[in-house]
Amino acid sequence: MTTAVLQVDDLVKDYRSGVRANDGISLEVEAGEVFGMLGHNGAGKTTLLNQVVGIAKPTSGSIRIQGKDAVADPSMARRICSMQPQAQAPLSGVTPSESIELMARIRGASRDRAKQRTAELIDALDIGVWARTKGERLSGGVQRLTAFAMAVAEPGRLVMLDEPTNDVDPVRRRMLWEQVRALASVGCAVVLVTHNVIEAERAVDQLVILDEGRVVAHGTPSQLRGDHAGQLRMEVVAVRPEDARAIADRASGIQAPVVAGRRIMVPIHVDAAAEALTWAQGEQRAGTIDEFSFNPVSLEDIYIRLVGGQIGAEEGADDATLDA
């Protein structure tokens, strides 16, 4: 018997256009766990969430929530699952305080509980100054924080968050992550969709990396980095982006580099650090690079090597084009 709150087995989603958005995805999310889904725009992350709550129907495969068939009974799935969608919540004409309290009531909270929870979340996310401001006058970041609070005001057993920190400032991002961990601490299974690798590394217990609708890696952040324990990452910034590839080719004697704009990332073994340092200093003296640094291998490095070098893609786009 599994204790998973969410079980997805061999899930396939084909669109009429011929696009395969999900290609044999299997995963399990346990109670008390923050489970991350990481991938480029169009990797199939939003499509997967939409199938869990019945917005889209799988071509094949199964989805079970607390052991029950979510495809056969989407109304059950929506009762058990709280979801923050990728799109901004429609807040025109209502304030954050009103919308959070209303959502808590819709989810079954008593009037007193809804008021209490609203006050807690407004305080925890530091949005009190805007609590009584109409939604059309709010910044994108405050709207996003309000949407998060609406999703977790009276959380279900399964909480799914699709790019929750888009447009949110760094200070309040940390506050939001504290609330995500608080959800897990009271037994919720949390699914976090993102293409922000740094956030994923810090926030999740388990992680899948998706590429073109398939799972290409699965494990804890430390497990995904495990085979690279003896490596460092040398990061070089070219003076001109058009020269980055040529500079990377000159570094290929050290190890295969990855180029993203002006940035060149080269994994090196610790034993080769002296040789790499000499090479980088030579490039800097020649005026081809602005700066360089050496760091332990991160999840970002693993991600780039698995799915390619598209770093810094615009946040918030994700696979909405597939889901339309």
C-alpha positions in Angstrom: 0.0 0.0 0.0 1.3 3.4 -0.9 1.0 6.4 1.4 1.2 8.8 -1.5 -1.4 11.6 -1.7 -0.8 11.9 -5.4 0.1 9.1 -7.8 0.6 9.6 -11.5 1.4 6.5 -13.6 2.5 6.5 -17.2 0.6 9.7 -18.0 0.3 10.7 -21.7 -1.4 13.8 -23.0 -1.6 14.3 -26.8 -3.3 17.4 -28.2 -5.2 17.5 -31.5 -2.4 19.5 -33.0 -0.2 16.5 -32.6 1.8 17.9 -29.7 2.6 15.4 -27.0 2.7 17.5 -23.8 3.2 14.7 -21.4 5.0 11.5 -22.4 4.8 8.6 -19.9 5.2 10.6 -16.7 5.1 8.7 -13.4 5.6 10.3 -10.0 4.4 10.1 -6.4 4.0 12.9 -3.8 3.8 12.1 -0.1 2.0 13.9 2.7 4.3 16.5 4.3 6.5 16.7 1.2 7.3 19.7 -1.1 7.6 18.1 -4.6 9.1 20.2 -7.3 8.6 20.0 -11.1 11.3 21.9 -13.0 11.5 22.4 -16.7 11.8 24.9 -19.6 8.7 26.7 -21.0 6.7 24.1 -22.8 8.0 21.1 -20.8 4.5 20.0 -19.8 4.4 21.1 -16.2 1.1 23.1 -16.4 -0.5 20.5 -18.6 0.2 17.9 -15.9 -1.4 20.0 -13.1 -4.4 20.7 -15.3 -5.0 17.0 -15.7 -4.8 16.4 -11.9 -7.8 18.8 -11.3 -9.7 17.7 -14.4 -9.2 20.8 -16.6 -7.7 18.5 -19.2 -8.2 14.8 -19.7 -5.2 12.4 -20.1 -4.8 10.5 -23.4 -3.7 7.5 -21.3 -2.3 6.7 -17.9 -3.8 7.2 -14.5 -4.0 9.9 -11.8 -5.0 8.9 -8.2 -5.4 11.2 -5.3 -5.5 9.5 -1.9 -6.0 6.3 -3.8 -9.1 7.5 -5.7 -9.3 7.9 -9.5 -9.0 11.6 -10.2 -9.7 11.1 -14.0 -13.0 9.3 -13.4 -14.0 11.7 -10.6 -12.6 15.2 -11.2 -15.0 16.8 -8.7 -13.4 14.7 -6.0 -10.0 15.9 -7.2 -11.0 19.6 -7.0 -12.4 19.0 -3.4 -9.1 17.5 -2.2 -6.8 19.8 -4.2 -6.1 23.5 -3.7 -4.4 25.1 -6.8 -2.8 28.4 -7.6 -2.9 28.5 -11.4 -0.2 30.1 -13.6 -2.5 32.9 -14.7 -3.2 35.8 -12.3 -6.4 35.5 -10.3 -9.3 37.8 -11.4 -9.2 40.4 -8.7 -10.9 43.4 -10.3 -13.3 45.0 -7.9 -12.2 43.0 -4.9 -9.5 43.5 -2.3 -6.9 41.0 -1.2 -8.6 40.7 2.2 -12.0 40.1 0.5 -10.7 37.6 -2.0 -8.7 35.5 0.5 -11.6 35.4 3.0 -14.1 34.5 0.2 -11.9 31.6 -1.0 -11.5 30.3 2.5 -15.3 30.3 2.9 -15.8 28.6 -0.5 -13.3 25.9 0.6 -15.4 25.2 3.7 -13.9 27.4 6.5 -16.2 28.9 9.0 -16.6 32.7 9.0 -14.3 33.1 12.1 -11.8 30.7 10.6 -11.8 32.5 7.3 -11.2 35.8 8.9 -8.4 34.4 11.1 -6.7 32.7 8.2 -7.0 35.8 6.1 -5.3 38.0 8.8 -2.6 35.4 9.3 -1.7 35.2 5.6 -1.8 39.0 5.0 0.6 39.4 8.0 2.8 36.5 7.0 3.2 37.8 3.4 3.6 41.4 4.5 0.8 42.7 2.2 -1.2 44.5 4.9 -0.7 47.9 3.3 -2.6 46.7 0.3 -5.2 44.5 2.1 -8.1 46.9 1.3 -6.9 48.0 -2.2 -9.0 47.0 -5.2 -7.3 44.3 -7.3 -7.0 46.5 -10.4 -4.7 48.9 -8.5 -2.3 46.2 -7.2 1.1 45.5 -8.7 1.7 42.1 -10.3 3.7 40.9 -7.3 1.0 41.7 -4.8 -1.6 40.1 -7.1 0.5 37.0 -7.2 0.9 36.9 -3.4 -2.9 37.3 -3.1 -3.4 34.4 -5.5 -1.1 32.3 -3.4 -3.0 33.2 -0.2 -6.3 32.4 -1.9 -5.0 29.0 -2.8 -3.8 28.1 0.7 -6.4 30.0 2.8 -8.2 26.7 3.5 -5.8 24.2 1.9 -6.7 20.8 0.7 -4.7 17.6 1.3 -3.0 18.3 -2.0 -1.7 21.9 -2.8 -0.5 22.7 -6.3 1.4 25.9 -7.0 2.1 26.9 -10.6 5.0 29.5 -10.6 3.9 31.1 -7.3 6.7 33.6 -7.1 6.4 35.3 -10.5 6.7 39.1 -10.1 7.2 38.8 -6.4 10.1 40.7 -4.8 13.0 38.8 -3.1 12.0 39.6 0.5 8.4 38.4 0.1 9.5 35.4 -1.9 11.2 34.2 1.3 8.0 34.8 3.2 6.1 32.8 0.6 8.5 29.9 0.9 8.1 29.9 4.7 4.3 29.4 4.1 5.0 26.6 1.6 7.1 24.8 4.2 4.3 25.5 6.8 1.8 23.7 4.6 4.1 20.6 4.4 4.6 20.7 8.2 0.9 20.3 8.8 0.7 17.3 6.4 -0.2 18.8 3.0 1.4 17.3 -0.1 2.7 20.3 -2.0 3.5 20.3 -5.7 5.6 23.2 -6.8 5.9 24.0 -10.5 8.8 26.3 -11.5 11.5 26.9 -14.0 13.6 28.8 -11.4 16.3 26.4 -10.6 17.7 28.2 -7.6 14.3 28.4 -5.9 13.7 24.7 -6.6 17.0 23.7 -5.0 16.2 25.6 -1.8 12.5 24.8 -1.5 11.8 21.2 -2.4 12.3 17.8 -0.8 11.9 15.8 -4.1 12.3 17.1 -7.6 11.5 15.9 -11.2 13.1 17.6 -14.2 10.9 17.5 -17.2 12.0 18.0 -20.8 9.6 17.8 -23.8 7.0 16.1 -21.6 9.3 13.4 -20.2 10.9 12.9 -16.8 14.7 13.1 -17.4 15.7 13.1 -13.7 14.1 12.4 -10.3 15.4 12.6 -6.8 16.4 15.0 -4.0 18.5 18.0 -5.0 21.5 16.3 -3.3 20.9 13.0 -5.1 20.8 14.9 -8.4 24.1 16.5 -7.6 25.6 13.3 -6.2 27.6 12.1 -9.2 29.3 15.5 -9.3 30.6 15.7 -5.7 34.2 15.9 -7.0 33.5 18.7 -9.4 33.5 22.5 -9.4 31.8 24.9 -11.8 33.9 27.5 -13.5 31.8 30.3 -14.7 33.2 32.8 -17.2 31.5 36.0 -18.5 32.6 37.0 -22.0 33.0 40.6 -22.9 30.9 40.2 -26.0 28.2 37.6 -26.3 29.1 36.8 -29.9 32.6 35.7 -28.7 31.2 33.3 -26.1 31.2 30.2 -28.3 34.8 30.7 -29.5 35.9 31.2 -25.9 34.1 28.1 -24.9 35.8 26.1 -27.6 39.1 27.2 -26.2 38.0 25.8 -22.8 36.9 22.5 -24.3 40.3 20.9 -23.4 39.3 21.2 -19.8 35.7 19.8 -20.2 32.7 20.3 -22.4 31.4 23.9 -21.7 27.8 25.2 -21.8 27.1 28.6 -23.3 24.1 30.8 -22.3 24.4 34.4 -23.6 27.7 35.8 -22.3 27.9 33.1 -19.6 30.1 30.1 -20.2 29.9 27.3 -17.6 32.6 24.7 -17.5 32.5 21.7 -15.1 35.9 20.8 -13.9 37.3 18.2 -11.5 38.9 19.7 -8.4 42.3 18.3 -9.6 42.1 20.4 -12.7 41.3 23.6 -10.8 44.9 25.0 -11.2 44.9 24.4 -14.9 41.5 26.0 -15.3 42.5 29.0 -13.2 45.6 29.6 -15.5 43.4 29.4 -18.6 40.8 31.9 -17.2 43.5 34.3 -16.1 45.0 34.2 -19.6 41.6 34.9 -21.2 41.1 37.8 -18.8 44.5 39.3 -19.6 43.7 39.0 -23.3 40.5 41.1 -22.7 38.1 38.4 -23.9 36.3 37.9 -20.6 35.1 40.3 -17.9 35.2 37.9 -14.9 35.3 34.3 -13.8 34.5 32.4 -10.7 34.7 28.9 -9.2 31.8 27.3 -7.3 30.6 23.9 -6.3 28.4 22.2 -8.9 24.8 23.3 -8.4 21.5 21.9 -9.4 21.4 24.6 -12.2 24.5 22.9 -13.8 22.8 19.5 -13.7 19.6 21.0 -15.1 21.4 22.7 -18.0 23.3 19.6 -18.9 20.0 17.6 -18.9 17.8 19.9 -20.9 20.0 22.5 -22.6 21.3 26.0 -22.0 18.2 28.2 -22.0 19.0 30.1 -18.8 17.1 33.2 -17.9 13.9 32.4 -19.9 11.2 34.9 -19.1 9.3 33.8 -16.0 5.6 33.3 -16.3 5.4 32.0 -19.9 5.7 28.2 -19.2 3.5 25.9 -21.3 0.5 28.1 -21.6 0.7 27.9 -25.4 0.3 24.2 -25.2 -2.6 24.4 -22.8 -4.6 26.9 -24.9 
